[in-house]
Amino acid sequence: MVELEFFDPAGALEITTPHAPRLDQIAGKKIGFVTNEQWQAYRTLPLIKSLFEKDFPGVEILPLDAFPQGNALIGEEKTAMMVKDSGVDAVIIGNAA
């Protein structure tokens, strides 16, 4: 019998920073969006915004253009500081293609 071995060339990744703690509730929270503007974000993000506003009383959703958008800008330190300084409780990051 032939035995084949396969190796994953990507190797293993060590997770050094866990995800941020999850919100206990969404109602009454301040939420922002950061997007790379791909895969019809102009359609999906306004829909998500309206669904949050409809389903969660008192939620404050920042305007979709409150933070820099696009692949060239969302990873910059300036964008991260803008998000931090805005006082949001959470950020929805999307859309990826």
C-alpha positions in Angstrom: 0.0 0.0 0.0 1.3 3.5 -0.9 1.4 6.0 1.9 1.3 9.7 1.1 2.1 12.5 3.5 1.0 16.0 3.0 2.5 19.1 4.7 0.8 22.5 5.1 3.4 25.0 3.9 1.6 27.8 5.8 2.8 26.6 9.2 1.1 27.3 12.5 0.0 30.7 13.8 0.3 31.6 17.4 -2.6 33.7 18.6 -1.2 36.4 20.9 -4.1 38.8 21.0 -7.6 37.5 21.6 -10.7 39.1 20.2 -12.2 42.0 22.0 -14.8 41.1 24.7 -18.3 40.7 23.2 -21.1 43.2 24.1 -23.6 42.0 26.7 -26.3 43.7 24.6 -26.6 46.0 21.6 -29.5 48.1 22.7 -28.3 51.6 23.8 -24.8 51.1 22.4 -22.8 53.3 20.0 -21.6 51.4 17.0 -19.4 52.4 14.0 -18.5 50.8 10.7 -15.1 50.4 9.1 -15.1 49.1 5.5 -12.8 48.3 2.7 -15.7 49.2 0.3 -15.7 45.9 -1.5 -18.4 43.4 -2.5 -21.3 45.8 -2.7 -20.7 47.5 0.7 -22.8 50.4 -0.6 -25.8 48.0 -0.4 -25.1 45.8 2.5 -23.8 48.3 5.1 -26.8 50.6 4.9 -29.1 47.6 5.2 -27.2 46.4 8.3 -27.4 49.9 9.8 -31.2 50.1 9.2 -31.7 46.6 10.7 -29.8 47.5 13.8 -31.7 50.7 14.3 -35.0 48.8 13.8 -34.2 45.8 16.1 -32.3 47.4 19.0 -33.9 50.3 20.9 -31.6 53.2 21.5 -28.7 52.0 19.4 -26.6 54.8 17.9 -25.1 53.9 14.6 -22.5 56.4 13.4 -22.7 57.5 9.7 -21.2 54.9 7.4 -18.5 57.4 6.4 -17.5 58.4 9.9 -14.2 56.7 9.5 -11.8 56.5 6.5 -12.8 53.7 4.1 -11.0 51.6 1.6 -8.2 49.1 1.7 -5.5 51.8 1.7 -6.9 53.5 4.8 -8.6 51.1 7.2 -5.4 49.6 8.5 -3.7 52.9 9.3 -2.9 54.0 12.8 -4.8 57.2 12.2 -8.0 55.3 11.5 -7.6 53.2 14.6 -7.1 56.3 16.7 -10.3 57.9 15.1 -12.3 54.8 16.1 -10.9 54.8 19.6 -11.5 58.6 20.1 -15.1 58.3 18.8 -16.2 56.5 21.9 -17.9 53.7 20.1 -18.8 50.5 22.1 -18.3 48.3 19.0 -17.2 48.4 15.4 -18.5 46.3 12.5 -15.7 45.7 10.1 -16.7 44.7 6.5 -17.1 44.0 3.6 -14.5 41.7 2.4 -14.3 40.2 -1.1 
